[in-house]
């Protein structure tokens, strides 16, 4: 873990892909490295899950709130 601030959507994606009950999550940069994917691919997944109605992800205007620290 790099210790950087974690957005709600980054935590949601970690929980969606890795472990639904995770209390500690990776930032998008670290998660991308762990999965061997680009950060853009992860952002695309966030958008896709949001459009599908997954309730783990915030609405776009809610994401502007202060990021969580894990």
PyMOL Python script that loads the backbone (N, CA, C, O; Angstrom):
from pymol import cmd

cmd.read_pdbstr("""\
ATOM      1  N   UNK A   1       0.832  -1.181   0.000  1.00  0.00           N
ATOM      2  CA  UNK A   1       0.000   0.000   0.000  1.00  0.00           C
ATOM      3  C   UNK A   1       0.872   1.237   0.000  1.00  0.00           C
ATOM      4  O   UNK A   1       1.870   1.322   0.716  1.00  0.00           O
ATOM      5  N   UNK A   2       0.471   2.192  -0.819  1.00  0.00           N
ATOM      6  CA  UNK A   2       1.287   3.392  -0.955  1.00  0.00           C
ATOM      7  C   UNK A   2       0.908   4.480   0.047  1.00  0.00           C
ATOM      8  O   UNK A   2       1.686   5.407   0.273  1.00  0.00           O
ATOM      9  N   UNK A   3      -0.278   4.380   0.651  1.00  0.00           N
ATOM     10  CA  UNK A   3      -0.695   5.370   1.630  1.00  0.00           C
ATOM     11  C   UNK A   3      -1.347   6.600   1.046  1.00  0.00           C
ATOM     12  O   UNK A   3      -1.640   7.542   1.782  1.00  0.00           O
ATOM     13  N   UNK A   4      -1.586   6.623  -0.265  1.00  0.00           N
ATOM     14  CA  UNK A   4      -2.220   7.788  -0.868  1.00  0.00           C
ATOM     15  C   UNK A   4      -3.706   7.822  -0.530  1.00  0.00           C
ATOM     16  O   UNK A   4      -4.296   6.807  -0.158  1.00  0.00           O
ATOM     17  N   UNK A   5      -4.300   9.006  -0.665  1.00  0.00           N
ATOM     18  CA  UNK A   5      -5.730   9.158  -0.413  1.00  0.00           C
ATOM     19  C   UNK A   5      -6.508   8.267  -1.374  1.00  0.00           C
ATOM     20  O   UNK A   5      -6.123   8.104  -2.531  1.00  0.00           O
ATOM     21  N   UNK A   6      -7.581   7.704  -0.896  1.00  0.00           N
ATOM     22  CA  UNK A   6      -8.344   6.734  -1.665  1.00  0.00           C
ATOM     23  C   UNK A   6      -9.742   7.274  -1.907  1.00  0.00           C
ATOM     24  O   UNK A   6     -10.448   7.617  -0.959  1.00  0.00           O
ATOM     25  N   UNK A   7     -10.148   7.352  -3.166  1.00  0.00           N
ATOM     26  CA  UNK A   7     -11.502   7.803  -3.476  1.00  0.00           C
ATOM     27  C   UNK A   7     -12.495   6.706  -3.129  1.00  0.00           C
ATOM     28  O   UNK A   7     -12.132   5.535  -3.019  1.00  0.00           O
ATOM     29  N   UNK A   8     -13.735   7.091  -2.960  1.00  0.00           N
ATOM     30  CA  UNK A   8     -14.781   6.114  -2.685  1.00  0.00           C
ATOM     31  C   UNK A   8     -14.918   5.100  -3.805  1.00  0.00           C
ATOM     32  O   UNK A   8     -15.154   3.918  -3.555  1.00  0.00           O
ATOM     33  N   UNK A   9     -14.769   5.564  -5.048  1.00  0.00           N
ATOM     34  CA  UNK A   9     -14.887   4.651  -6.183  1.00  0.00           C
ATOM     35  C   UNK A   9     -13.709   3.689  -6.261  1.00  0.00           C
ATOM     36  O   UNK A   9     -13.879   2.547  -6.689  1.00  0.00           O
ATOM     37  N   UNK A  10     -12.526   4.123  -5.858  1.00  0.00           N
ATOM     38  CA  UNK A  10     -11.370   3.217  -5.842  1.00  0.00           C
ATOM     39  C   UNK A  10     -11.594   2.113  -4.814  1.00  0.00           C
ATOM     40  O   UNK A  10     -11.307   0.945  -5.079  1.00  0.00           O
ATOM     41  N   UNK A  11     -12.103   2.482  -3.646  1.00  0.00           N
ATOM     42  CA  UNK A  11     -12.413   1.484  -2.620  1.00  0.00           C
ATOM     43  C   UNK A  11     -13.514   0.549  -3.105  1.00  0.00           C
ATOM     44  O   UNK A  11     -13.453  -0.659  -2.876  1.00  0.00           O
ATOM     45  N   UNK A  12     -14.519   1.104  -3.775  1.00  0.00           N
ATOM     46  CA  UNK A  12     -15.621   0.286  -4.294  1.00  0.00           C
ATOM     47  C   UNK A  12     -15.122  -0.704  -5.339  1.00  0.00           C
ATOM     48  O   UNK A  12     -15.540  -1.862  -5.345  1.00  0.00           O
ATOM     49  N   UNK A  13     -14.234  -0.259  -6.219  1.00  0.00           N
ATOM     50  CA  UNK A  13     -13.715  -1.157  -7.248  1.00  0.00           C
ATOM     51  C   UNK A  13     -12.886  -2.273  -6.616  1.00  0.00           C
ATOM     52  O   UNK A  13     -12.984  -3.430  -7.023  1.00  0.00           O
ATOM     53  N   UNK A  14     -12.076  -1.926  -5.628  1.00  0.00           N
ATOM     54  CA  UNK A  14     -11.301  -2.955  -4.928  1.00  0.00           C
ATOM     55  C   UNK A  14     -12.242  -3.994  -4.321  1.00  0.00           C
ATOM     56  O   UNK A  14     -12.022  -5.198  -4.449  1.00  0.00           O
ATOM     57  N   UNK A  15     -13.283  -3.514  -3.667  1.00  0.00           N
ATOM     58  CA  UNK A  15     -14.238  -4.437  -3.042  1.00  0.00           C
ATOM     59  C   UNK A  15     -14.995  -5.262  -4.082  1.00  0.00           C
ATOM     60  O   UNK A  15     -15.310  -6.426  -3.838  1.00  0.00           O
ATOM     61  N   UNK A  16     -15.287  -4.675  -5.224  1.00  0.00           N
ATOM     62  CA  UNK A  16     -16.000  -5.395  -6.288  1.00  0.00           C
ATOM     63  C   UNK A  16     -15.118  -6.487  -6.896  1.00  0.00           C
ATOM     64  O   UNK A  16     -15.585  -7.597  -7.148  1.00  0.00           O
ATOM     65  N   UNK A  17     -13.844  -6.171  -7.128  1.00  0.00           N
ATOM     66  CA  UNK A  17     -12.960  -7.099  -7.831  1.00  0.00           C
ATOM     67  C   UNK A  17     -12.196  -8.054  -6.917  1.00  0.00           C
ATOM     68  O   UNK A  17     -11.908  -9.183  -7.315  1.00  0.00           O
ATOM     69  N   UNK A  18     -11.864  -7.627  -5.709  1.00  0.00           N
ATOM     70  CA  UNK A  18     -10.956  -8.398  -4.857  1.00  0.00           C
ATOM     71  C   UNK A  18     -11.672  -9.031  -3.667  1.00  0.00           C
ATOM     72  O   UNK A  18     -11.668 -10.253  -3.520  1.00  0.00           O
ATOM     73  N   UNK A  19     -12.281  -8.214  -2.825  1.00  0.00           N
ATOM     74  CA  UNK A  19     -12.906  -8.754  -1.607  1.00  0.00           C
ATOM     75  C   UNK A  19     -13.995  -7.795  -1.130  1.00  0.00           C
ATOM     76  O   UNK A  19     -13.705  -6.671  -0.721  1.00  0.00           O
ATOM     77  N   UNK A  20     -15.226  -8.238  -1.185  1.00  0.00           N
ATOM     78  CA  UNK A  20     -16.360  -7.376  -0.841  1.00  0.00           C
ATOM     79  C   UNK A  20     -16.265  -6.836   0.583  1.00  0.00           C
ATOM     80  O   UNK A  20     -16.725  -5.724   0.841  1.00  0.00           O
ATOM     81  N   UNK A  21     -15.695  -7.575   1.494  1.00  0.00           N
ATOM     82  CA  UNK A  21     -15.650  -7.158   2.897  1.00  0.00           C
ATOM     83  C   UNK A  21     -14.322  -6.505   3.295  1.00  0.00           C
ATOM     84  O   UNK A  21     -14.046  -6.348   4.484  1.00  0.00           O
ATOM     85  N   UNK A  22     -13.509  -6.128   2.326  1.00  0.00           N
ATOM     86  CA  UNK A  22     -12.193  -5.544   2.627  1.00  0.00           C
ATOM     87  C   UNK A  22     -12.335  -4.252   3.429  1.00  0.00           C
ATOM     88  O   UNK A  22     -13.176  -3.406   3.128  1.00  0.00           O
ATOM     89  N   UNK A  23     -11.505  -4.121   4.445  1.00  0.00           N
ATOM     90  CA  UNK A  23     -11.446  -2.886   5.223  1.00  0.00           C
ATOM     91  C   UNK A  23     -10.267  -2.028   4.777  1.00  0.00           C
ATOM     92  O   UNK A  23     -10.285  -0.810   4.956  1.00  0.00           O
ATOM     93  N   UNK A  24      -9.251  -2.649   4.204  1.00  0.00           N
ATOM     94  CA  UNK A  24      -8.092  -1.931   3.667  1.00  0.00           C
ATOM     95  C   UNK A  24      -8.064  -2.185   2.171  1.00  0.00           C
ATOM     96  O   UNK A  24      -8.157  -3.328   1.722  1.00  0.00           O
ATOM     97  N   UNK A  25      -7.936  -1.118   1.407  1.00  0.00           N
ATOM     98  CA  UNK A  25      -8.004  -1.215  -0.051  1.00  0.00           C
ATOM     99  C   UNK A  25      -6.787  -0.565  -0.690  1.00  0.00           C
ATOM    100  O   UNK A  25      -6.095   0.232  -0.055  1.00  0.00           O
ATOM    101  N   UNK A  26      -6.528  -0.903  -1.938  1.00  0.00           N
ATOM    102  CA  UNK A  26      -5.452  -0.292  -2.710  1.00  0.00           C
ATOM    103  C   UNK A  26      -5.991   0.882  -3.515  1.00  0.00           C
ATOM    104  O   UNK A  26      -7.145   0.871  -3.944  1.00  0.00           O
ATOM    105  N   UNK A  27      -5.153   1.894  -3.719  1.00  0.00           N
ATOM    106  CA  UNK A  27      -5.525   2.988  -4.609  1.00  0.00           C
ATOM    107  C   UNK A  27      -5.567   2.448  -6.039  1.00  0.00           C
ATOM    108  O   UNK A  27      -5.114   1.332  -6.295  1.00  0.00           O
ATOM    109  N   UNK A  28      -6.107   3.231  -6.964  1.00  0.00           N
ATOM    110  CA  UNK A  28      -6.226   2.758  -8.343  1.00  0.00           C
ATOM    111  C   UNK A  28      -4.870   2.442  -8.960  1.00  0.00           C
ATOM    112  O   UNK A  28      -4.748   1.473  -9.709  1.00  0.00           O
ATOM    113  N   UNK A  29      -3.855   3.236  -8.662  1.00  0.00           N
ATOM    114  CA  UNK A  29      -2.527   2.987  -9.226  1.00  0.00           C
ATOM    115  C   UNK A  29      -1.979   1.640  -8.751  1.00  0.00           C
ATOM    116  O   UNK A  29      -1.473   0.855  -9.553  1.00  0.00           O
ATOM    117  N   UNK A  30      -2.082   1.375  -7.451  1.00  0.00           N
ATOM    118  CA  UNK A  30      -1.579   0.107  -6.903  1.00  0.00           C
ATOM    119  C   UNK A  30      -2.431  -1.073  -7.355  1.00  0.00           C
ATOM    120  O   UNK A  30      -1.900  -2.151  -7.623  1.00  0.00           O
ATOM    121  N   UNK A  31      -3.748  -0.883  -7.443  1.00  0.00           N
ATOM    122  CA  UNK A  31      -4.629  -1.952  -7.904  1.00  0.00           C
ATOM    123  C   UNK A  31      -4.340  -2.285  -9.364  1.00  0.00           C
ATOM    124  O   UNK A  31      -4.319  -3.455  -9.744  1.00  0.00           O
ATOM    125  N   UNK A  32      -4.117  -1.254 -10.181  1.00  0.00           N
ATOM    126  CA  UNK A  32      -3.779  -1.485 -11.588  1.00  0.00           C
ATOM    127  C   UNK A  32      -2.491  -2.295 -11.699  1.00  0.00           C
ATOM    128  O   UNK A  32      -2.408  -3.225 -12.502  1.00  0.00           O
ATOM    129  N   UNK A  33      -1.496  -1.948 -10.902  1.00  0.00           N
ATOM    130  CA  UNK A  33      -0.228  -2.686 -10.929  1.00  0.00           C
ATOM    131  C   UNK A  33      -0.428  -4.131 -10.481  1.00  0.00           C
ATOM    132  O   UNK A  33       0.130  -5.050 -11.080  1.00  0.00           O
ATOM    133  N   UNK A  34      -1.217  -4.334  -9.434  1.00  0.00           N
ATOM    134  CA  UNK A  34      -1.472  -5.682  -8.914  1.00  0.00           C
ATOM    135  C   UNK A  34      -2.168  -6.551  -9.959  1.00  0.00           C
ATOM    136  O   UNK A  34      -1.865  -7.737 -10.085  1.00  0.00           O
ATOM    137  N   UNK A  35      -3.105  -5.956 -10.712  1.00  0.00           N
ATOM    138  CA  UNK A  35      -3.889  -6.713 -11.686  1.00  0.00           C
ATOM    139  C   UNK A  35      -3.263  -6.738 -13.081  1.00  0.00           C
ATOM    140  O   UNK A  35      -3.724  -7.470 -13.957  1.00  0.00           O
ATOM    141  N   UNK A  36      -2.209  -5.937 -13.286  1.00  0.00           N
ATOM    142  CA  UNK A  36      -1.581  -5.869 -14.601  1.00  0.00           C
ATOM    143  C   UNK A  36      -2.444  -5.146 -15.621  1.00  0.00           C
ATOM    144  O   UNK A  36      -2.424  -5.474 -16.808  1.00  0.00           O
ATOM    145  N   UNK A  37      -3.205  -4.159 -15.153  1.00  0.00           N
ATOM    146  CA  UNK A  37      -4.091  -3.375 -16.011  1.00  0.00           C
ATOM    147  C   UNK A  37      -3.681  -1.909 -15.960  1.00  0.00           C
ATOM    148  O   UNK A  37      -2.925  -1.501 -15.078  1.00  0.00           O
ATOM    149  N   UNK A  38      -4.174  -1.128 -16.896  1.00  0.00           N
ATOM    150  CA  UNK A  38      -3.919   0.308 -16.861  1.00  0.00           C
ATOM    151  C   UNK A  38      -4.943   0.986 -15.947  1.00  0.00           C
ATOM    152  O   UNK A  38      -6.022   0.447 -15.700  1.00  0.00           O
ATOM    153  N   UNK A  39      -4.591   2.163 -15.453  1.00  0.00           N
ATOM    154  CA  UNK A  39      -5.544   2.926 -14.649  1.00  0.00           C
ATOM    155  C   UNK A  39      -6.769   3.284 -15.476  1.00  0.00           C
ATOM    156  O   UNK A  39      -7.883   3.308 -14.954  1.00  0.00           O
ATOM    157  N   UNK A  40      -6.574   3.564 -16.761  1.00  0.00           N
ATOM    158  CA  UNK A  40      -7.706   3.883 -17.639  1.00  0.00           C
ATOM    159  C   UNK A  40      -8.688   2.722 -17.687  1.00  0.00           C
ATOM    160  O   UNK A  40      -9.901   2.934 -17.662  1.00  0.00           O
ATOM    161  N   UNK A  41      -8.178   1.505 -17.757  1.00  0.00           N
ATOM    162  CA  UNK A  41      -9.054   0.330 -17.760  1.00  0.00           C
ATOM    163  C   UNK A  41      -9.873   0.274 -16.475  1.00  0.00           C
ATOM    164  O   UNK A  41     -11.057  -0.062 -16.504  1.00  0.00           O
ATOM    165  N   UNK A  42      -9.250   0.601 -15.355  1.00  0.00           N
ATOM    166  CA  UNK A  42      -9.977   0.591 -14.087  1.00  0.00           C
ATOM    167  C   UNK A  42     -11.040   1.683 -14.050  1.00  0.00           C
ATOM    168  O   UNK A  42     -12.145   1.451 -13.560  1.00  0.00           O
ATOM    169  N   UNK A  43     -10.719   2.876 -14.565  1.00  0.00           N
ATOM    170  CA  UNK A  43     -11.721   3.939 -14.640  1.00  0.00           C
ATOM    171  C   UNK A  43     -12.877   3.517 -15.546  1.00  0.00           C
ATOM    172  O   UNK A  43     -14.036   3.813 -15.254  1.00  0.00           O
ATOM    173  N   UNK A  44     -12.564   2.830 -16.640  1.00  0.00           N
ATOM    174  CA  UNK A  44     -13.610   2.325 -17.535  1.00  0.00           C
ATOM    175  C   UNK A  44     -14.497   1.314 -16.817  1.00  0.00           C
ATOM    176  O   UNK A  44     -15.714   1.309 -17.006  1.00  0.00           O
ATOM    177  N   UNK A  45     -13.891   0.454 -15.988  1.00  0.00           N
ATOM    178  CA  UNK A  45     -14.678  -0.507 -15.209  1.00  0.00           C
ATOM    179  C   UNK A  45     -15.592   0.201 -14.211  1.00  0.00           C
ATOM    180  O   UNK A  45     -16.746  -0.188 -14.031  1.00  0.00           O
ATOM    181  N   UNK A  46     -15.072   1.236 -13.570  1.00  0.00           N
ATOM    182  CA  UNK A  46     -15.891   2.013 -12.637  1.00  0.00           C
ATOM    183  C   UNK A  46     -17.099   2.578 -13.369  1.00  0.00           C
ATOM    184  O   UNK A  46     -18.226   2.459 -12.889  1.00  0.00           O
ATOM    185  N   UNK A  47     -16.874   3.191 -14.528  1.00  0.00           N
ATOM    186  CA  UNK A  47     -17.980   3.751 -15.310  1.00  0.00           C
ATOM    187  C   UNK A  47     -18.971   2.669 -15.717  1.00  0.00           C
ATOM    188  O   UNK A  47     -20.184   2.873 -15.657  1.00  0.00           O
ATOM    189  N   UNK A  48     -18.453   1.526 -16.129  1.00  0.00           N
ATOM    190  CA  UNK A  48     -19.320   0.425 -16.552  1.00  0.00           C
ATOM    191  C   UNK A  48     -20.191  -0.070 -15.398  1.00  0.00           C
ATOM    192  O   UNK A  48     -21.404  -0.218 -15.552  1.00  0.00           O
ATOM    193  N   UNK A  49     -19.575  -0.325 -14.243  1.00  0.00           N
ATOM    194  CA  UNK A  49     -20.349  -0.796 -13.096  1.00  0.00           C
ATOM    195  C   UNK A  49     -21.359   0.254 -12.642  1.00  0.00           C
ATOM    196  O   UNK A  49     -22.475  -0.090 -12.250  1.00  0.00           O
ATOM    197  N   UNK A  50     -20.980   1.527 -12.690  1.00  0.00           N
ATOM    198  CA  UNK A  50     -21.894   2.606 -12.309  1.00  0.00           C
ATOM    199  C   UNK A  50     -23.107   2.621 -13.248  1.00  0.00           C
ATOM    200  O   UNK A  50     -24.246   2.726 -12.793  1.00  0.00           O
ATOM    201  N   UNK A  51     -22.857   2.515 -14.561  1.00  0.00           N
ATOM    202  CA  UNK A  51     -23.962   2.503 -15.539  1.00  0.00           C
ATOM    203  C   UNK A  51     -24.862   1.286 -15.349  1.00  0.00           C
ATOM    204  O   UNK A  51     -26.062   1.345 -15.614  1.00  0.00           O
ATOM    205  N   UNK A  52     -24.274   0.183 -14.889  1.00  0.00           N
ATOM    206  CA  UNK A  52     -25.056  -1.032 -14.646  1.00  0.00           C
ATOM    207  C   UNK A  52     -25.900  -0.915 -13.371  1.00  0.00           C
ATOM    208  O   UNK A  52     -26.756  -1.759 -13.107  1.00  0.00           O
ATOM    209  N   UNK A  53     -25.653   0.127 -12.596  1.00  0.00           N
ATOM    210  CA  UNK A  53     -26.439   0.354 -11.390  1.00  0.00           C
ATOM    211  C   UNK A  53     -25.853  -0.238 -10.124  1.00  0.00           C
ATOM    212  O   UNK A  53     -26.548  -0.341  -9.113  1.00  0.00           O
ATOM    213  N   UNK A  54     -24.587  -0.631 -10.159  1.00  0.00           N
ATOM    214  CA  UNK A  54     -23.950  -1.185  -8.961  1.00  0.00           C
ATOM    215  C   UNK A  54     -23.930  -0.118  -7.868  1.00  0.00           C
ATOM    216  O   UNK A  54     -23.404   0.977  -8.066  1.00  0.00           O
ATOM    217  N   UNK A  55     -24.500  -0.442  -6.732  1.00  0.00           N
ATOM    218  CA  UNK A  55     -24.638   0.535  -5.654  1.00  0.00           C
ATOM    219  C   UNK A  55     -23.359   0.757  -4.848  1.00  0.00           C
ATOM    220  O   UNK A  55     -23.336   1.607  -3.958  1.00  0.00           O
ATOM    221  N   UNK A  56     -22.304   0.015  -5.141  1.00  0.00           N
ATOM    222  CA  UNK A  56     -21.022   0.267  -4.475  1.00  0.00           C
ATOM    223  C   UNK A  56     -20.418   1.597  -4.921  1.00  0.00           C
ATOM    224  O   UNK A  56     -19.635   2.205  -4.191  1.00  0.00           O
ATOM    225  N   UNK A  57     -20.785   2.045  -6.122  1.00  0.00           N
ATOM    226  CA  UNK A  57     -20.163   3.222  -6.722  1.00  0.00           C
ATOM    227  C   UNK A  57     -21.035   4.451  -6.541  1.00  0.00           C
ATOM    228  O   UNK A  57     -22.261   4.385  -6.629  1.00  0.00           O
ATOM    229  N   UNK A  58     -20.372   5.584  -6.283  1.00  0.00           N
ATOM    230  CA  UNK A  58     -21.077   6.837  -6.067  1.00  0.00           C
ATOM    231  C   UNK A  58     -21.592   7.397  -7.386  1.00  0.00           C
ATOM    232  O   UNK A  58     -21.143   7.018  -8.468  1.00  0.00           O
ATOM    233  N   UNK A  59     -22.539   8.302  -7.262  1.00  0.00           N
ATOM    234  CA  UNK A  59     -22.965   9.068  -8.428  1.00  0.00           C
ATOM    235  C   UNK A  59     -21.817  10.016  -8.775  1.00  0.00           C
ATOM    236  O   UNK A  59     -21.061  10.405  -7.885  1.00  0.00           O
ATOM    237  N   UNK A  60     -21.667  10.398 -10.044  1.00  0.00           N
ATOM    238  CA  UNK A  60     -20.524  11.238 -10.451  1.00  0.00           C
ATOM    239  C   UNK A  60     -20.343  12.502  -9.618  1.00  0.00           C
ATOM    240  O   UNK A  60     -19.208  12.845  -9.289  1.00  0.00           O
ATOM    241  N   UNK A  61     -21.417  13.210  -9.262  1.00  0.00           N
ATOM    242  CA  UNK A  61     -21.266  14.441  -8.490  1.00  0.00           C
ATOM    243  C   UNK A  61     -20.878  14.166  -7.044  1.00  0.00           C
ATOM    244  O   UNK A  61     -20.280  15.031  -6.404  1.00  0.00           O
ATOM    245  N   UNK A  62     -21.198  12.988  -6.505  1.00  0.00           N
ATOM    246  CA  UNK A  62     -20.816  12.642  -5.143  1.00  0.00           C
ATOM    247  C   UNK A  62     -19.323  12.362  -5.028  1.00  0.00           C
ATOM    248  O   UNK A  62     -18.757  12.501  -3.944  1.00  0.00           O
ATOM    249  N   UNK A  63     -18.678  11.975  -6.111  1.00  0.00           N
ATOM    250  CA  UNK A  63     -17.263  11.608  -6.091  1.00  0.00           C
ATOM    251  C   UNK A  63     -16.372  12.809  -5.789  1.00  0.00           C
ATOM    252  O   UNK A  63     -15.201  12.631  -5.453  1.00  0.00           O
ATOM    253  N   UNK A  64     -16.905  14.039  -5.900  1.00  0.00           N
ATOM    254  CA  UNK A  64     -16.116  15.231  -5.625  1.00  0.00           C
ATOM    255  C   UNK A  64     -15.864  15.427  -4.132  1.00  0.00           C
ATOM    256  O   UNK A  64     -15.073  16.289  -3.749  1.00  0.00           O
ATOM    257  N   UNK A  65     -16.522  14.644  -3.294  1.00  0.00           N
ATOM    258  CA  UNK A  65     -16.332  14.751  -1.845  1.00  0.00           C
ATOM    259  C   UNK A  65     -14.905  14.347  -1.475  1.00  0.00           C
ATOM    260  O   UNK A  65     -14.186  13.748  -2.275  1.00  0.00           O
ATOM    261  N   UNK A  66     -14.517  14.683  -0.268  1.00  0.00           N
ATOM    262  CA  UNK A  66     -13.156  14.378   0.198  1.00  0.00           C
ATOM    263  C   UNK A  66     -12.879  12.877   0.123  1.00  0.00           C
ATOM    264  O   UNK A  66     -13.731  12.072   0.500  1.00  0.00           O
ATOM    265  N   UNK A  67     -11.705  12.499  -0.356  1.00  0.00           N
ATOM    266  CA  UNK A  67     -11.366  11.073  -0.455  1.00  0.00           C
ATOM    267  C   UNK A  67     -11.153  10.442   0.916  1.00  0.00           C
ATOM    268  O   UNK A  67     -10.793  11.115   1.882  1.00  0.00           O
ATOM    269  N   UNK A  68     -11.385   9.136   0.973  1.00  0.00           N
ATOM    270  CA  UNK A  68     -11.137   8.378   2.200  1.00  0.00           C
ATOM    271  C   UNK A  68      -9.641   8.111   2.320  1.00  0.00           C
ATOM    272  O   UNK A  68      -8.926   8.088   1.318  1.00  0.00           O
ATOM    273  N   UNK A  69      -9.181   7.914   3.526  1.00  0.00           N
ATOM    274  CA  UNK A  69      -7.775   7.565   3.750  1.00  0.00           C
ATOM    275  C   UNK A  69      -7.716   6.162   4.320  1.00  0.00           C
ATOM    276  O   UNK A  69      -8.286   5.905   5.380  1.00  0.00           O
ATOM    277  N   UNK A  70      -7.033   5.240   3.634  1.00  0.00           N
ATOM    278  CA  UNK A  70      -6.894   3.855   4.104  1.00  0.00           C
ATOM    279  C   UNK A  70      -5.454   3.557   4.351  1.00  0.00           C
ATOM    280  O   UNK A  70      -5.114   2.444   4.752  1.00  0.00           O
TER     281      UNK A  70
END
""", "prot")
cmd.dss("prot")
cmd.show_as("cartoon", "prot")
cmd.util.cbc("prot")
cmd.orient("prot")
